[in-house]
Amino acid sequence: MSENIEVLLEEKRLFKPSPDFSKKAHIKSFAALKTLRKQALKNPEAFWAKAAKELHWFKPWKKTLEWKVPFAKWFIGGKLNLSYNCLDRHLTSARRNKAALIWEGEPGEVRTFTYQQLYYEVCRFANSLKHLGVNKGDRVCIYMPMVPEAAIAMLACARIGATHSVVFGGFSAESLRDRINDAQAKLVVTADGGWRRGAIVKLKDAVDEAIKECKSVERVVVLKRTGQDVGWQQGRDIWWSDAVHDQSAVCPAEPLDSEHPLFILYTSGSTGKPKGVLHTTGGYLTHTALTTKWVFDLREDDTFWCTADVGWVTGHSYVVYGPLANGATSLMYEGGPLHPSPDRFWSMIARHRVSIFYTAPTAIRTFMRLGVDYPKRHDLSSLRLLGTVGEPINPEAWRWYRETIGGNRCPVVDTWWQTETGGIMMTPLPGATPTKPGSATLPFPGIDIDVVDKDGKSVPLGSGGFLVIRKPWPGMLRTIYGDDARYKTQYFSQIPGIYFTGDGARRDKDGYFWVLGRIDDVLNVAGHRLSTMEIESALVSHTSVAEAAVVARPDELLGQAVVAFVTLQKSASPSPELKEELRAHVAKAIGAIAKPAEIRFTDSLPKTRSGKIMRRLLREVAAGKGVRGDVTTLEDFAVLAKLQSDDE
Ligand code: WTA
């Protein structure tokens, strides 16, 4: 990146933690946080070793870190078990009878597992896995709806040292096949189906289709969830209830090497087949346990709700492992956020008295568009902390979230991290960090993040550049499964020897980080670099706009031109006048250079199942090309069809 990303949009509002919140928080002041960060930066190994000592180890480690660029090993020689840390060690205190998981199905049923009950279920399933031929080191693919058994299966794998690969239930049979084959999974855990927006997602059918071409799969365990008839292959398929039927509830947790492979999680790269991001045991757990405790300021009586699916890394780290390692109560929900009506989330928060709520900006913008009536119908006073993750949050949505959902009372933590980082990397600590809407603020203690130019030199405050991580951290991916070479080139070649996140960012004059989105989402208009996110943010700050996605299309004169896809608030209607008004609005917020050359109104934007806007598709639509490539993660194909036909 020869020039810096030009940063033209300034967000000036500052929200300090309330004294009341700070008093009770784990980290109580900005000064305390600064000291912690300084010490941890000087000696990250000592910082993380202290955190690791909070966990239960069967055998202590000999060496905290071995770093042979780009391969890291943490807590070498130590032995532990993640399932033991999430379950067994809570059974000797009053936590034994505390709710570990509270689950709500989309049709409305609720199931609660105490730590004792969850332990029982995990041990029995771990024994059935062994009985079905799964050994330490084998890979198990989990293709499940958001049901407690998904978490039970993950914990059971961790208990016996099998490496799990959770594949999101929204992925197609072909995607599933590729992931099973890449990991060479021996066993698949699935369900007949799951509920999503009142319909059945037929998971077992997809598994049957996928494993026609998967030689490695020997057995398939099927949970009965939705009850319709499913195909069956005798000798290969077994119902979950039959698999656990005769299994004993005694299953000692296997002492595993700190670097034992815990899970593989596939994530899309900008090119090529999905990458199997590999995480290991001791470092990952240290990172997720500490971040859960400090970022969400966890207390014994909290009800913690992270809305992510376990098919994504957020579900791994902040639905299952982080909360359970801390002995917290984690709420899990099966279905769609707007089903059967758009107040489903608010009704759940009220009914379960949720105190910490962690969701994605896309969801927040959707709720914002639906208006304040839905949240206002419910008592949200149990909430004390709000979080966001997954994409840059525009200041308008941040403010709406804080005001309308948090009643101006709850701090908002905007957490930046990636599948590859395992846990949260940049975030406010709610009792300590003054927040600025739209900024993930500062690195978590012990994390060395920087914004650099193409030569790896730190850019001055106020400028933009590549977001990099300078030193290894415990939760970092260890490699791309089976492909060390790709791991090296993907992450450590842009700036030799330093981890490149793929994101652009800038630091403001206070040193706060503003993540500008993926570098490939950065536009270059007439030689000026602009962030799509900044233009989107400007558009969304207009009262008529609900959501916006900005992409570039090739332009002979300017290199690239800005095209904005805009969805309007219900109260607004599209008109040529409104287009002009919006262009002027962007010019006013950022500058004439950022004015979209073209604005297209659309009912909704094409998104992946995890809620990310599919920019590549929009770029192709904007450029007037047909859509190509893998679209199996599209939320709603109708949206795509509409955008294309608009084009004709
Ligand atoms: C983006 C999700 C801005 C970023 C945990 C990153 C964010 C990618 C934020 C990783 C945030 C995530 N602010 N951008 N708070 N959090 N991102 O692997 O571009 O699904 O590189 O991990 O999401 O997405 P992933």
Boltz pocket constraint, residues with backbone or C-beta under 6 A from the ligand:
constraints:
  - pocket:
      binder: B
      contacts: [[A, 267], [A, 313], [A, 314], [A, 388], [A, 389], [A, 390], [A, 391], [A, 392], [A, 393], [A, 414], [A, 415], [A, 416], [A, 417], [A, 418], [A, 419], [A, 420], [A, 426], [A, 440], [A, 501], [A, 502], [A, 503], [A, 515], [A, 517], [A, 518]]
      max_distance: 6.0
